[in-house]
Amino acid sequence: MQCDYFDAGVCRSCTRMGEPYDAQLADKDRRVREIVGDRPALAWSAPFGSPESHFRAKAKMVVGGTPNAPTLGILDADGHGVDLRACGLLGPATTASMPVLARFITDTGLRPYDVPARTGELKNIHVLESAGVS
């Protein structure tokens, strides 16, 4: 997956970004085989990959900024908010919820928690996405 946040040096949460996905899968397969070891009647299937983007069903977004301009994402080294609303890992419903949540913060006047100043009301927003029931 290509990530503008990673390329700009803004976010380093994805530690294997830039490594080919096939290499990531092969490394994970190797590590699991080492940990589990040989077992009688154990048959290994070839690893299979998930989608490389928009797969995350759970997100904990740190709230930063101000009530009028909130950030949803992570904190930088100085404890200030870095907005990651367009993160390519977030599921489609989570991505769609980001502007709604930011607007809610602004409309209610909730003060994002300022870590360096130790003031504010709202530290995080947890979003959980699940498949709809048919």
Secondary structure, DSSP 8 states (H G I E B T S, - for coil): ---HHHHTTS----TTTTS-HHHHHHHHHHHHHHHH---TT----------SSS-B-EEEEEEEE-SSSEEEEEE-TTS-EEE-TT-TTB-HHHHHHHHHHHHHHHHHT--B-BTTTTB-SB-EEEEE------
